[in-house]
Amino acid sequence: MNDIKVLILAGGDSSRLWPFKDKLFLNFLGLSLIEHTLYQIKKTGLRNIIIVTNIWNHRKFSLLKQKNKELNIVLVKQNNDYGMAGAVVSAENYLKNNRILIVGPSDLYDDKLYNDFFAKLKTHPKGIIAGISHDEYFPGGYIVVNNHLVKGIIEKPKKDKRPGNIIKIIFDYFENTDLFLQSIKEETSPSDDVYEKAIVRMINKGFQLEFLQYNGFWRYLKYPWHILDLTQFFLNKIKSRKGRKVMISPSASLEGEVVIEDGVKILDNVKISGPVYIGKNTTVGNNSFVRQSIIGNGCMVGFSTEIARSYIGNKCWFHNNYIGDSVLADNTSMGAGAVAANYRFDGETIKSNVLNIVIDTEKKKLGAMIGSGARIGVNSSIMPGIKIGSKSIVGSGLVLSEDLQANHYIKLIESKIIKKNIKK
């Protein structure tokens, strides 16, 4: 088992995640998503890891490698635009004649998947493809299975053209990767599904890939609202603990599982309803209410603010705000009275424009998604599902009902009439 190399595909550009950037370095419970992935791999006993990076995140991974010296990590920069297939080819020199497990770090699953994988490995299969039964539509790959063997992969079929309900997880094992590399090079598809078509090409040539049915928890990170799903995944794992130099007012109320990191201050009449994670040196001000949320380091949750089922980055500032089912990146501030609405009057699911395609989020409650360094003026209202780019400014008293691109400023222009009162 220890000779298996794990190939982590981390070269994607996270373009669908706008207004947020590299998804693998989003922070959950004090660790980045990729650190959680490495920790999960480490627990299995696997130590040889190849990470395919891109030109934007390669330096971050270099620093991460220094922090994880107990793992044998090799970094490979992806210098092409051929998606997952290009990532595999970029690492070709480290894959030849090796047993390889390919994982996508933006798929989240329980340790059970690794346990099931190692159990199936005892039968000495030539290859393994993992999948999960999922009734809701997923904009990814669907697996065709017959007698425990993978017979096909249909990438991004239309909702009414799905071959079944088995979704492909990026968790693929090859006893020898040479045939897969050859199949990728032979594939001439102009679309971004070369990886999947290369696997189908192998199957059509008689290569047997066994299907691994996974029945545990699974979430994926593709669109910005998926950050909320991951937030709840991590929160459901926490157990209450309190760091050093923490100050909690006697009038504050804490219930459920709550993690309070070093230097946190919780002031008078605060209510915290777990599961909740509060990062280092954050202050939760008087009369505030926090529930089922992650709040980063160095935040100021000012007077009478409510934060519900949300993800809050580091160094964010609030005062008398409502933030529901929202994702706010680092260094975001909201002026007094500003709110992030999270529910449509008609109760319908909330739609979002992603790369000029309108996507149904399949969420009836979804608030704002705000990039780093944004500023929201006093008494502004952000409508459900709206996205705001980094370093943009929403002026005071405005109702924002459309996405605002990065580095933009929007203000409300009013006309006023001031007249002298001549009535006696």
Beta strands, then each sheet from edge to edge (+ up, - down):
strand 1: 5-9
strand 2: 27-28
strand 3: 31-32
strand 4: 48-53
strand 5: 72-77
strand 6: 100-103
strand 7: 107-109
strand 8: 127-133
strand 9: 141-146
strand 10: 149-155
strand 11: 166-174
strand 12: 210-214
strand 13: 218-220
strand 14: 241-242
strand 15: 247-248
strand 16: 253-255
strand 17: 258-260
strand 18: 265-266
strand 19: 271-273
strand 20: 276-278
strand 21: 283-284
strand 22: 289-291
strand 23: 294-295
strand 24: 300-301
strand 25: 306-308
strand 26: 311-312
strand 27: 317-318
strand 28: 322-324
strand 29: 327-328
strand 30: 333-334
strand 31: 339-340
strand 32: 351-354
strand 33: 357-360
strand 34: 369-370
strand 35: 375-376
strand 36: 381-382
strand 37: 387-388
strand 38: 393-394
strand 39: 399-400
strand 40: 409-410
sheet 1: 5+ 4+ 1+ 6+ 11- 8+ 12+
sheet 2: 2+ 3-
sheet 3: 7+ 13-
sheet 4: 9+ 10-
sheet 5: 14+ 17+ 20+ 23+ 26+ 29+ 34+ 37+
sheet 6: 15+ 18+ 21+ 24+ 27+
sheet 7: 16+ 19+ 22+ 25+ 28+ 31+ 36+ 39+
sheet 8: 30+ 35+ 38+ 40+
sheet 9: 32+ 33-
end
